[in-house]
């Protein structure tokens, strides 16, 4: 699995990275692991998965973590994660 993460601010990509995980873990564990690595790399607190965020990710393999998803205040518009490649 490959996941692309982007920090967006003022309609521009501030930072981005791709996380790869080809282990035998479940899809959910791979996504959580990727999000952990993304938060460490971008120096962010972990966002909260709200119902709307979960629904978007399940339907589109892509979601945005807005200010409401973070306990701390953020200095960007949103964090977006998108699955680029699934394991089969």
mmCIF file as gemmi writes it, N, C-alpha and C atoms, coordinates in Angstrom:
data_model
loop_
_atom_site.group_PDB
_atom_site.id
_atom_site.type_symbol
_atom_site.label_atom_id
_atom_site.label_alt_id
_atom_site.label_comp_id
_atom_site.label_asym_id
_atom_site.label_entity_id
_atom_site.label_seq_id
_atom_site.pdbx_PDB_ins_code
_atom_site.Cartn_x
_atom_site.Cartn_y
_atom_site.Cartn_z
_atom_site.occupancy
_atom_site.B_iso_or_equiv
_atom_site.pdbx_formal_charge
_atom_site.auth_seq_id
_atom_site.auth_asym_id
_atom_site.pdbx_PDB_model_num
ATOM 1 N N . UNK Axp A 1 ? 0.841 -1.178 0 1 0 ? 1 A 1
ATOM 2 C CA . UNK Axp A 1 ? 0 0 0 1 0 ? 1 A 1
ATOM 3 C C . UNK Axp A 1 ? 0.886 1.24 0 1 0 ? 1 A 1
ATOM 4 N N . UNK Axp A 2 ? 0.495 2.202 -0.804 1 0 ? 2 A 1
ATOM 5 C CA . UNK Axp A 2 ? 1.177 3.499 -0.824 1 0 ? 2 A 1
ATOM 6 C C . UNK Axp A 2 ? 0.141 4.579 -0.553 1 0 ? 2 A 1
ATOM 7 N N . UNK Axp A 3 ? 0.48 5.471 0.387 1 0 ? 3 A 1
ATOM 8 C CA . UNK Axp A 3 ? -0.418 6.566 0.761 1 0 ? 3 A 1
ATOM 9 C C . UNK Axp A 3 ? 0.322 7.889 0.587 1 0 ? 3 A 1
ATOM 10 N N . UNK Axp A 4 ? -0.336 8.813 -0.086 1 0 ? 4 A 1
ATOM 11 C CA . UNK Axp A 4 ? 0.217 10.147 -0.313 1 0 ? 4 A 1
ATOM 12 C C . UNK Axp A 4 ? -0.433 11.098 0.682 1 0 ? 4 A 1
ATOM 13 N N . UNK Axp A 5 ? 0.383 11.823 1.417 1 0 ? 5 A 1
ATOM 14 C CA . UNK Axp A 5 ? -0.098 12.808 2.384 1 0 ? 5 A 1
ATOM 15 C C . UNK Axp A 5 ? 0.329 14.202 1.939 1 0 ? 5 A 1
ATOM 16 N N . UNK Axp A 6 ? -0.604 15.152 2.074 1 0 ? 6 A 1
ATOM 17 C CA . UNK Axp A 6 ? -0.317 16.538 1.687 1 0 ? 6 A 1
ATOM 18 C C . UNK Axp A 6 ? -0.835 17.483 2.761 1 0 ? 6 A 1
ATOM 19 N N . UNK Axp A 7 ? 0.002 18.418 3.157 1 0 ? 7 A 1
ATOM 20 C CA . UNK Axp A 7 ? -0.435 19.539 4.003 1 0 ? 7 A 1
ATOM 21 C C . UNK Axp A 7 ? -0.765 20.684 3.06 1 0 ? 7 A 1
ATOM 22 N N . UNK Axp A 8 ? -1.984 21.187 3.145 1 0 ? 8 A 1
ATOM 23 C CA . UNK Axp A 8 ? -2.43 22.241 2.24 1 0 ? 8 A 1
ATOM 24 C C . UNK Axp A 8 ? -2.677 23.519 3.023 1 0 ? 8 A 1
ATOM 25 N N . UNK Axp A 9 ? -2.142 24.622 2.508 1 0 ? 9 A 1
ATOM 26 C CA . UNK Axp A 9 ? -2.366 25.939 3.089 1 0 ? 9 A 1
ATOM 27 C C . UNK Axp A 9 ? -2.413 26.978 1.992 1 0 ? 9 A 1
ATOM 28 N N . UNK Axp A 10 ? -3.374 27.841 2.02 1 0 ? 10 A 1
ATOM 29 C CA . UNK Axp A 10 ? -3.557 28.874 0.987 1 0 ? 10 A 1
ATOM 30 C C . UNK Axp A 10 ? -3.588 28.267 -0.415 1 0 ? 10 A 1
ATOM 31 N N . UNK Axp A 11 ? -4.296 27.149 -0.558 1 0 ? 11 A 1
ATOM 32 C CA . UNK Axp A 11 ? -4.458 26.449 -1.841 1 0 ? 11 A 1
ATOM 33 C C . UNK Axp A 11 ? -3.148 25.977 -2.454 1 0 ? 11 A 1
ATOM 34 N N . UNK Axp A 12 ? -2.168 25.717 -1.617 1 0 ? 12 A 1
ATOM 35 C CA . UNK Axp A 12 ? -0.87 25.214 -2.088 1 0 ? 12 A 1
ATOM 36 C C . UNK Axp A 12 ? -0.43 24.051 -1.211 1 0 ? 12 A 1
ATOM 37 N N . UNK Axp A 13 ? 0.365 23.181 -1.798 1 0 ? 13 A 1
ATOM 38 C CA . UNK Axp A 13 ? 0.949 22.094 -1.024 1 0 ? 13 A 1
ATOM 39 C C . UNK Axp A 13 ? 2.125 22.658 -0.231 1 0 ? 13 A 1
ATOM 40 N N . UNK Axp A 14 ? 2.02 22.593 1.088 1 0 ? 14 A 1
ATOM 41 C CA . UNK Axp A 14 ? 3.096 23.065 1.956 1 0 ? 14 A 1
ATOM 42 C C . UNK Axp A 14 ? 4.15 21.974 2.109 1 0 ? 14 A 1
ATOM 43 N N . UNK Axp A 15 ? 3.688 20.757 2.387 1 0 ? 15 A 1
ATOM 44 C CA . UNK Axp A 15 ? 4.562 19.592 2.523 1 0 ? 15 A 1
ATOM 45 C C . UNK Axp A 15 ? 3.817 18.39 1.963 1 0 ? 15 A 1
ATOM 46 N N . UNK Axp A 16 ? 4.558 17.428 1.456 1 0 ? 16 A 1
ATOM 47 C CA . UNK Axp A 16 ? 3.938 16.177 1.063 1 0 ? 16 A 1
ATOM 48 C C . UNK Axp A 16 ? 4.925 15.038 1.231 1 0 ? 16 A 1
ATOM 49 N N . UNK Axp A 17 ? 4.405 13.837 1.298 1 0 ? 17 A 1
ATOM 50 C CA . UNK Axp A 17 ? 5.237 12.647 1.406 1 0 ? 17 A 1
ATOM 51 C C . UNK Axp A 17 ? 4.407 11.439 1.001 1 0 ? 17 A 1
ATOM 52 N N . UNK Axp A 18 ? 5.105 10.382 0.624 1 0 ? 18 A 1
ATOM 53 C CA . UNK Axp A 18 ? 4.46 9.11 0.305 1 0 ? 18 A 1
ATOM 54 C C . UNK Axp A 18 ? 4.953 8.081 1.311 1 0 ? 18 A 1
ATOM 55 N N . UNK Axp A 19 ? 4.014 7.345 1.893 1 0 ? 19 A 1
ATOM 56 C CA . UNK Axp A 19 ? 4.335 6.298 2.862 1 0 ? 19 A 1
ATOM 57 C C . UNK Axp A 19 ? 4.016 4.952 2.215 1 0 ? 19 A 1
ATOM 58 N N . UNK Axp A 20 ? 4.97 4.047 2.268 1 0 ? 20 A 1
ATOM 59 C CA . UNK Axp A 20 ? 4.777 2.706 1.722 1 0 ? 20 A 1
ATOM 60 C C . UNK Axp A 20 ? 4.75 1.686 2.845 1 0 ? 20 A 1
ATOM 61 N N . UNK Axp A 21 ? 3.843 0.728 2.727 1 0 ? 21 A 1
ATOM 62 C CA . UNK Axp A 21 ? 3.756 -0.355 3.701 1 0 ? 21 A 1
ATOM 63 C C . UNK Axp A 21 ? 3.259 -1.595 2.965 1 0 ? 21 A 1
ATOM 64 N N . UNK Axp A 22 ? 4.144 -2.558 2.769 1 0 ? 22 A 1
ATOM 65 C CA . UNK Axp A 22 ? 3.785 -3.782 2.062 1 0 ? 22 A 1
ATOM 66 C C . UNK Axp A 22 ? 3.789 -4.985 3.003 1 0 ? 22 A 1
ATOM 67 N N . UNK Axp A 23 ? 3.504 -4.728 4.277 1 0 ? 23 A 1
ATOM 68 C CA . UNK Axp A 23 ? 3.45 -5.816 5.261 1 0 ? 23 A 1
ATOM 69 C C . UNK Axp A 23 ? 2.148 -6.605 5.085 1 0 ? 23 A 1
ATOM 70 N N . UNK Axp A 24 ? 1.977 -7.623 5.892 1 0 ? 24 A 1
ATOM 71 C CA . UNK Axp A 24 ? 0.77 -8.449 5.844 1 0 ? 24 A 1
ATOM 72 C C . UNK Axp A 24 ? -0.322 -7.944 6.785 1 0 ? 24 A 1
ATOM 73 N N . UNK Axp A 25 ? -0.15 -6.749 7.333 1 0 ? 25 A 1
ATOM 74 C CA . UNK Axp A 25 ? -1.166 -6.167 8.216 1 0 ? 25 A 1
ATOM 75 C C . UNK Axp A 25 ? -2.468 -5.925 7.451 1 0 ? 25 A 1
ATOM 76 N N . UNK Axp A 26 ? -3.519 -5.661 8.201 1 0 ? 26 A 1
ATOM 77 C CA . UNK Axp A 26 ? -4.799 -5.318 7.584 1 0 ? 26 A 1
ATOM 78 C C . UNK Axp A 26 ? -4.713 -3.909 6.993 1 0 ? 26 A 1
ATOM 79 N N . UNK Axp A 27 ? -5.665 -3.595 6.13 1 0 ? 27 A 1
ATOM 80 C CA . UNK Axp A 27 ? -5.704 -2.265 5.509 1 0 ? 27 A 1
ATOM 81 C C . UNK Axp A 27 ? -5.8 -1.185 6.585 1 0 ? 27 A 1
ATOM 82 N N . UNK Axp A 28 ? -6.637 -1.409 7.585 1 0 ? 28 A 1
ATOM 83 C CA . UNK Axp A 28 ? -6.816 -0.43 8.656 1 0 ? 28 A 1
ATOM 84 C C . UNK Axp A 28 ? -5.512 -0.183 9.405 1 0 ? 28 A 1
ATOM 85 N N . UNK Axp A 29 ? -4.798 -1.248 9.749 1 0 ? 29 A 1
ATOM 86 C CA . UNK Axp A 29 ? -3.525 -1.092 10.451 1 0 ? 29 A 1
ATOM 87 C C . UNK Axp A 29 ? -2.511 -0.35 9.596 1 0 ? 29 A 1
ATOM 88 N N . UNK Axp A 30 ? -2.504 -0.615 8.304 1 0 ? 30 A 1
ATOM 89 C CA . UNK Axp A 30 ? -1.576 0.084 7.405 1 0 ? 30 A 1
ATOM 90 C C . UNK Axp A 30 ? -1.892 1.577 7.338 1 0 ? 30 A 1
ATOM 91 N N . UNK Axp A 31 ? -3.169 1.911 7.303 1 0 ? 31 A 1
ATOM 92 C CA . UNK Axp A 31 ? -3.568 3.321 7.251 1 0 ? 31 A 1
ATOM 93 C C . UNK Axp A 31 ? -3.186 4.027 8.548 1 0 ? 31 A 1
ATOM 94 N N . UNK Axp A 32 ? -3.468 3.393 9.69 1 0 ? 32 A 1
ATOM 95 C CA . UNK Axp A 32 ? -3.106 3.991 10.974 1 0 ? 32 A 1
ATOM 96 C C . UNK Axp A 32 ? -1.596 4.146 11.108 1 0 ? 32 A 1
ATOM 97 N N . UNK Axp A 33 ? -0.834 3.14 10.664 1 0 ? 33 A 1
ATOM 98 C CA . UNK Axp A 33 ? 0.627 3.221 10.706 1 0 ? 33 A 1
ATOM 99 C C . UNK Axp A 33 ? 1.122 4.364 9.824 1 0 ? 33 A 1
ATOM 100 N N . UNK Axp A 34 ? 0.546 4.491 8.638 1 0 ? 34 A 1
ATOM 101 C CA . UNK Axp A 34 ? 0.933 5.577 7.733 1 0 ? 34 A 1
ATOM 102 C C . UNK Axp A 34 ? 0.638 6.934 8.361 1 0 ? 34 A 1
ATOM 103 N N . UNK Axp A 35 ? -0.537 7.055 8.977 1 0 ? 35 A 1
ATOM 104 C CA . UNK Axp A 35 ? -0.897 8.323 9.607 1 0 ? 35 A 1
ATOM 105 C C . UNK Axp A 35 ? 0.043 8.654 10.768 1 0 ? 35 A 1
ATOM 106 N N . UNK Axp A 36 ? 0.453 7.644 11.52 1 0 ? 36 A 1
ATOM 107 C CA . UNK Axp A 36 ? 1.439 7.861 12.588 1 0 ? 36 A 1
ATOM 108 C C . UNK Axp A 36 ? 2.739 8.405 12.016 1 0 ? 36 A 1
ATOM 109 N N . UNK Axp A 37 ? 3.226 7.783 10.938 1 0 ? 37 A 1
ATOM 110 C CA . UNK Axp A 37 ? 4.485 8.232 10.324 1 0 ? 37 A 1
ATOM 111 C C . UNK Axp A 37 ? 4.359 9.639 9.743 1 0 ? 37 A 1
ATOM 112 N N . UNK Axp A 38 ? 3.217 9.925 9.153 1 0 ? 38 A 1
ATOM 113 C CA . UNK Axp A 38 ? 2.971 11.253 8.577 1 0 ? 38 A 1
ATOM 114 C C . UNK Axp A 38 ? 2.993 12.313 9.675 1 0 ? 38 A 1
ATOM 115 N N . UNK Axp A 39 ? 2.327 12.036 10.78 1 0 ? 39 A 1
ATOM 116 C CA . UNK Axp A 39 ? 2.274 13.002 11.882 1 0 ? 39 A 1
ATOM 117 C C . UNK Axp A 39 ? 3.661 13.242 12.481 1 0 ? 39 A 1
ATOM 118 N N . UNK Axp A 40 ? 4.471 12.208 12.558 1 0 ? 40 A 1
ATOM 119 C CA . UNK Axp A 40 ? 5.841 12.375 13.056 1 0 ? 40 A 1
ATOM 120 C C . UNK Axp A 40 ? 6.647 13.232 12.09 1 0 ? 40 A 1
ATOM 121 N N . UNK Axp A 41 ? 6.562 12.918 10.797 1 0 ? 41 A 1
ATOM 122 C CA . UNK Axp A 41 ? 7.329 13.658 9.786 1 0 ? 41 A 1
ATOM 123 C C . UNK Axp A 41 ? 6.906 15.128 9.706 1 0 ? 41 A 1
ATOM 124 N N . UNK Axp A 42 ? 5.604 15.388 9.788 1 0 ? 42 A 1
ATOM 125 C CA . UNK Axp A 42 ? 5.087 16.749 9.678 1 0 ? 42 A 1
ATOM 126 C C . UNK Axp A 42 ? 4.996 17.458 11.029 1 0 ? 42 A 1
ATOM 127 N N . UNK Axp A 43 ? 5.388 16.778 12.114 1 0 ? 43 A 1
ATOM 128 C CA . UNK Axp A 43 ? 5.34 17.317 13.472 1 0 ? 43 A 1
ATOM 129 C C . UNK Axp A 43 ? 3.922 17.777 13.842 1 0 ? 43 A 1
ATOM 130 N N . UNK Axp A 44 ? 2.963 16.868 13.692 1 0 ? 44 A 1
ATOM 131 C CA . UNK Axp A 44 ? 1.562 17.151 13.993 1 0 ? 44 A 1
ATOM 132 C C . UNK Axp A 44 ? 1.066 16.237 15.105 1 0 ? 44 A 1
ATOM 133 N N . UNK Axp A 45 ? 0.045 16.687 15.802 1 0 ? 45 A 1
ATOM 134 C CA . UNK Axp A 45 ? -0.651 15.784 16.709 1 0 ? 45 A 1
ATOM 135 C C . UNK Axp A 45 ? -1.53 14.882 15.844 1 0 ? 45 A 1
ATOM 136 N N . UNK Axp A 46 ? -1.877 13.713 16.375 1 0 ? 46 A 1
ATOM 137 C CA . UNK Axp A 46 ? -2.709 12.789 15.606 1 0 ? 46 A 1
ATOM 138 C C . UNK Axp A 46 ? -4.112 13.351 15.459 1 0 ? 46 A 1
ATOM 139 N N . UNK Axp A 47 ? -4.634 13.336 14.24 1 0 ? 47 A 1
ATOM 140 C CA . UNK Axp A 47 ? -6.008 13.808 14.047 1 0 ? 47 A 1
ATOM 141 C C . UNK Axp A 47 ? -7.02 12.768 14.524 1 0 ? 47 A 1
ATOM 142 N N . UNK Axp A 48 ? -8.205 13.234 14.793 1 0 ? 48 A 1
ATOM 143 C CA . UNK Axp A 48 ? -9.301 12.375 15.218 1 0 ? 48 A 1
ATOM 144 C C . UNK Axp A 48 ? -10.099 11.983 13.976 1 0 ? 48 A 1
ATOM 145 N N . UNK Axp A 49 ? -10.433 10.702 13.885 1 0 ? 49 A 1
ATOM 146 C CA . UNK Axp A 49 ? -11.248 10.211 12.766 1 0 ? 49 A 1
ATOM 147 C C . UNK Axp A 49 ? -12.722 10.476 13.085 1 0 ? 49 A 1
ATOM 148 N N . UNK Axp A 50 ? -13.282 11.522 12.532 1 0 ? 50 A 1
ATOM 149 C CA . UNK Axp A 50 ? -14.702 11.807 12.695 1 0 ? 50 A 1
ATOM 150 C C . UNK Axp A 50 ? -15.503 10.925 11.735 1 0 ? 50 A 1
ATOM 151 N N . UNK Axp A 51 ? -16.799 10.781 11.981 1 0 ? 51 A 1
ATOM 152 C CA . UNK Axp A 51 ? -17.628 9.915 11.142 1 0 ? 51 A 1
ATOM 153 C C . UNK Axp A 51 ? -17.553 10.305 9.665 1 0 ? 51 A 1
ATOM 154 N N . UNK Axp A 52 ? -17.575 11.592 9.378 1 0 ? 52 A 1
ATOM 155 C CA . UNK Axp A 52 ? -17.506 12.059 7.988 1 0 ? 52 A 1
ATOM 156 C C . UNK Axp A 52 ? -16.155 11.713 7.359 1 0 ? 52 A 1
ATOM 157 N N . UNK Axp A 53 ? -15.088 11.8 8.144 1 0 ? 53 A 1
ATOM 158 C CA . UNK Axp A 53 ? -13.751 11.46 7.651 1 0 ? 53 A 1
ATOM 159 C C . UNK Axp A 53 ? -13.683 9.982 7.308 1 0 ? 53 A 1
ATOM 160 N N . UNK Axp A 54 ? -14.203 9.146 8.184 1 0 ? 54 A 1
ATOM 161 C CA . UNK Axp A 54 ? -14.2 7.697 7.95 1 0 ? 54 A 1
ATOM 162 C C . UNK Axp A 54 ? -15.003 7.363 6.7 1 0 ? 54 A 1
ATOM 163 N N . UNK Axp A 55 ? -16.169 7.963 6.562 1 0 ? 55 A 1
ATOM 164 C CA . UNK Axp A 55 ? -17.026 7.71 5.406 1 0 ? 55 A 1
ATOM 165 C C . UNK Axp A 55 ? -16.325 8.101 4.107 1 0 ? 55 A 1
ATOM 166 N N . UNK Axp A 56 ? -15.709 9.279 4.081 1 0 ? 56 A 1
ATOM 167 C CA . UNK Axp A 56 ? -14.975 9.719 2.885 1 0 ? 56 A 1
ATOM 168 C C . UNK Axp A 56 ? -13.861 8.742 2.537 1 0 ? 56 A 1
ATOM 169 N N . UNK Axp A 57 ? -13.117 8.304 3.556 1 0 ? 57 A 1
ATOM 170 C CA . UNK Axp A 57 ? -11.993 7.411 3.288 1 0 ? 57 A 1
ATOM 171 C C . UNK Axp A 57 ? -12.483 6.055 2.787 1 0 ? 57 A 1
ATOM 172 N N . UNK Axp A 58 ? -13.557 5.542 3.361 1 0 ? 58 A 1
ATOM 173 C CA . UNK Axp A 58 ? -14.085 4.257 2.918 1 0 ? 58 A 1
ATOM 174 C C . UNK Axp A 58 ? -14.612 4.324 1.489 1 0 ? 58 A 1
ATOM 175 N N . UNK Axp A 59 ? -15.245 5.421 1.126 1 0 ? 59 A 1
ATOM 176 C CA . UNK Axp A 59 ? -15.844 5.545 -0.2 1 0 ? 59 A 1
ATOM 177 C C . UNK Axp A 59 ? -14.845 5.913 -1.285 1 0 ? 59 A 1
ATOM 178 N N . UNK Axp A 60 ? -13.882 6.767 -0.949 1 0 ? 60 A 1
ATOM 179 C CA . UNK Axp A 60 ? -13.013 7.334 -1.98 1 0 ? 60 A 1
ATOM 180 C C . UNK Axp A 60 ? -11.53 7.008 -1.811 1 0 ? 60 A 1
ATOM 181 N N . UNK Axp A 61 ? -11.176 6.309 -0.728 1 0 ? 61 A 1
ATOM 182 C CA . UNK Axp A 61 ? -9.766 6.049 -0.386 1 0 ? 61 A 1
ATOM 183 C C . UNK Axp A 61 ? -8.983 7.355 -0.289 1 0 ? 61 A 1
ATOM 184 N N . UNK Axp A 62 ? -9.674 8.378 0.19 1 0 ? 62 A 1
ATOM 185 C CA . UNK Axp A 62 ? -9.086 9.712 0.304 1 0 ? 62 A 1
ATOM 186 C C . UNK Axp A 62 ? -9.895 10.478 1.338 1 0 ? 62 A 1
ATOM 187 N N . UNK Axp A 63 ? -9.228 11.273 2.169 1 0 ? 63 A 1
ATOM 188 C CA . UNK Axp A 63 ? -9.96 12.093 3.136 1 0 ? 63 A 1
ATOM 189 C C . UNK Axp A 63 ? -9.127 13.301 3.53 1 0 ? 63 A 1
ATOM 190 N N . UNK Axp A 64 ? -9.824 14.268 4.104 1 0 ? 64 A 1
ATOM 191 C CA . UNK Axp A 64 ? -9.18 15.492 4.582 1 0 ? 64 A 1
ATOM 192 C C . UNK Axp A 64 ? -9.412 15.629 6.08 1 0 ? 64 A 1
ATOM 193 N N . UNK Axp A 65 ? -8.34 15.932 6.781 1 0 ? 65 A 1
ATOM 194 C CA . UNK Axp A 65 ? -8.419 16.221 8.209 1 0 ? 65 A 1
ATOM 195 C C . UNK Axp A 65 ? -8.367 17.737 8.358 1 0 ? 65 A 1
ATOM 196 N N . UNK Axp A 66 ? -9.492 18.329 8.725 1 0 ? 66 A 1
ATOM 197 C CA . UNK Axp A 66 ? -9.608 19.776 8.866 1 0 ? 66 A 1
ATOM 198 C C . UNK Axp A 66 ? -9.302 20.169 10.312 1 0 ? 66 A 1
ATOM 199 N N . UNK Axp A 67 ? -9.471 21.416 10.63 1 0 ? 67 A 1
ATOM 200 C CA . UNK Axp A 67 ? -9.219 21.909 11.981 1 0 ? 67 A 1
ATOM 201 C C . UNK Axp A 67 ? -10.015 21.19 13.056 1 0 ? 67 A 1
ATOM 202 N N . UNK Axp A 68 ? -11.238 20.756 12.711 1 0 ? 68 A 1
ATOM 203 C CA . UNK Axp A 68 ? -12.085 20.047 13.677 1 0 ? 68 A 1
ATOM 204 C C . UNK Axp A 68 ? -11.522 18.682 14.057 1 0 ? 68 A 1
ATOM 205 N N . UNK Axp A 69 ? -10.67 18.117 13.213 1 0 ? 69 A 1
ATOM 206 C CA . UNK Axp A 69 ? -10.095 16.8 13.478 1 0 ? 69 A 1
ATOM 207 C C . UNK Axp A 69 ? -8.913 16.857 14.438 1 0 ? 69 A 1
ATOM 208 N N . UNK Axp A 70 ? -8.406 18.041 14.703 1 0 ? 70 A 1
ATOM 209 C CA . UNK Axp A 70 ? -7.225 18.191 15.548 1 0 ? 70 A 1
ATOM 210 C C . UNK Axp A 70 ? -7.606 18.837 16.874 1 0 ? 70 A 1
ATOM 211 N N . UNK Axp A 71 ? -6.999 18.36 17.947 1 0 ? 71 A 1
ATOM 212 C CA . UNK Axp A 71 ? -7.224 18.96 19.262 1 0 ? 71 A 1
ATOM 213 C C . UNK Axp A 71 ? -6.489 20.293 19.341 1 0 ? 71 A 1
ATOM 214 N N . UNK Axp A 72 ? -5.25 20.32 18.819 1 0 ? 72 A 1
ATOM 215 C CA . UNK Axp A 72 ? -4.458 21.553 18.794 1 0 ? 72 A 1
ATOM 216 C C . UNK Axp A 72 ? -4.903 22.425 17.629 1 0 ? 72 A 1
ATOM 217 N N . UNK Axp A 73 ? -4.588 23.714 17.715 1 0 ? 73 A 1
ATOM 218 C CA . UNK Axp A 73 ? -4.852 24.58 16.574 1 0 ? 73 A 1
ATOM 219 C C . UNK Axp A 73 ? -3.829 24.268 15.479 1 0 ? 73 A 1
ATOM 220 N N . UNK Axp A 74 ? -4.218 24.464 14.24 1 0 ? 74 A 1
ATOM 221 C CA . UNK Axp A 74 ? -3.336 24.144 13.115 1 0 ? 74 A 1
ATOM 222 C C . UNK Axp A 74 ? -3.02 25.415 12.333 1 0 ? 74 A 1
ATOM 223 N N . UNK Axp A 75 ? -1.847 25.428 11.705 1 0 ? 75 A 1
ATOM 224 C CA . UNK Axp A 75 ? -1.432 26.595 10.923 1 0 ? 75 A 1
ATOM 225 C C . UNK Axp A 75 ? -1.465 26.296 9.426 1 0 ? 75 A 1
ATOM 226 N N . UNK Axp A 76 ? -2.352 25.403 9.023 1 0 ? 76 A 1
ATOM 227 C CA . UNK Axp A 76 ? -2.56 25.05 7.627 1 0 ? 76 A 1
ATOM 228 C C . UNK Axp A 76 ? -4.062 24.829 7.442 1 0 ? 76 A 1
ATOM 229 N N . UNK Axp A 77 ? -4.501 24.653 6.206 1 0 ? 77 A 1
ATOM 230 C CA . UNK Axp A 77 ? -5.939 24.487 5.954 1 0 ? 77 A 1
ATOM 231 C C . UNK Axp A 77 ? -6.411 23.064 6.258 1 0 ? 77 A 1
ATOM 232 N N . UNK Axp A 78 ? -5.687 22.071 5.758 1 0 ? 78 A 1
ATOM 233 C CA . UNK Axp A 78 ? -6.059 20.687 6.021 1 0 ? 78 A 1
ATOM 234 C C . UNK Axp A 78 ? -4.928 19.733 5.656 1 0 ? 78 A 1
ATOM 235 N N . UNK Axp A 79 ? -5.017 18.534 6.212 1 0 ? 79 A 1
ATOM 236 C CA . UNK Axp A 79 ? -4.127 17.426 5.879 1 0 ? 79 A 1
ATOM 237 C C . UNK Axp A 79 ? -4.952 16.448 5.064 1 0 ? 79 A 1
ATOM 238 N N . UNK Axp A 80 ? -4.469 16.103 3.885 1 0 ? 80 A 1
ATOM 239 C CA . UNK Axp A 80 ? -5.181 15.152 3.031 1 0 ? 80 A 1
ATOM 240 C C . UNK Axp A 80 ? -4.351 13.895 2.873 1 0 ? 80 A 1
ATOM 241 N N . UNK Axp A 81 ? -4.999 12.737 3.005 1 0 ? 81 A 1
ATOM 242 C CA . UNK Axp A 81 ? -4.329 11.48 2.706 1 0 ? 81 A 1
ATOM 243 C C . UNK Axp A 81 ? -5.119 10.774 1.614 1 0 ? 81 A 1
ATOM 244 N N . UNK Axp A 82 ? -4.367 10.091 0.739 1 0 ? 82 A 1
ATOM 245 C CA . UNK Axp A 82 ? -4.978 9.424 -0.401 1 0 ? 82 A 1
ATOM 246 C C . UNK Axp A 82 ? -4.221 8.136 -0.678 1 0 ? 82 A 1
ATOM 247 N N . UNK Axp A 83 ? -4.949 7.045 -0.85 1 0 ? 83 A 1
ATOM 248 C CA . UNK Axp A 83 ? -4.33 5.776 -1.189 1 0 ? 83 A 1
ATOM 249 C C . UNK Axp A 83 ? -3.958 5.82 -2.672 1 0 ? 83 A 1
ATOM 250 N N . UNK Axp A 84 ? -2.689 5.63 -2.962 1 0 ? 84 A 1
ATOM 251 C CA . UNK Axp A 84 ? -2.22 5.604 -4.35 1 0 ? 84 A 1
ATOM 252 C C . UNK Axp A 84 ? -2.232 4.188 -4.915 1 0 ? 84 A 1
ATOM 253 N N . UNK Axp A 85 ? -1.921 3.233 -4.06 1 0 ? 85 A 1
ATOM 254 C CA . UNK Axp A 85 ? -1.787 1.843 -4.516 1 0 ? 85 A 1
ATOM 255 C C . UNK Axp A 85 ? -2.195 0.906 -3.401 1 0 ? 85 A 1
ATOM 256 N N . UNK Axp A 86 ? -3.073 -0.026 -3.721 1 0 ? 86 A 1
ATOM 257 C CA . UNK Axp A 86 ? -3.517 -1.024 -2.754 1 0 ? 86 A 1
ATOM 258 C C . UNK Axp A 86 ? -2.754 -2.327 -2.975 1 0 ? 86 A 1
ATOM 259 N N . UNK Axp A 87 ? -2.623 -3.125 -1.924 1 0 ? 87 A 1
ATOM 260 C CA . UNK Axp A 87 ? -2.059 -4.457 -2.043 1 0 ? 87 A 1
ATOM 261 C C . UNK Axp A 87 ? -3.17 -5.399 -2.512 1 0 ? 87 A 1
ATOM 262 N N . UNK Axp A 88 ? -2.788 -6.341 -3.349 1 0 ? 88 A 1
ATOM 263 C CA . UNK Axp A 88 ? -3.787 -7.331 -3.799 1 0 ? 88 A 1
ATOM 264 C C . UNK Axp A 88 ? -3.284 -8.732 -3.57 1 0 ? 88 A 1
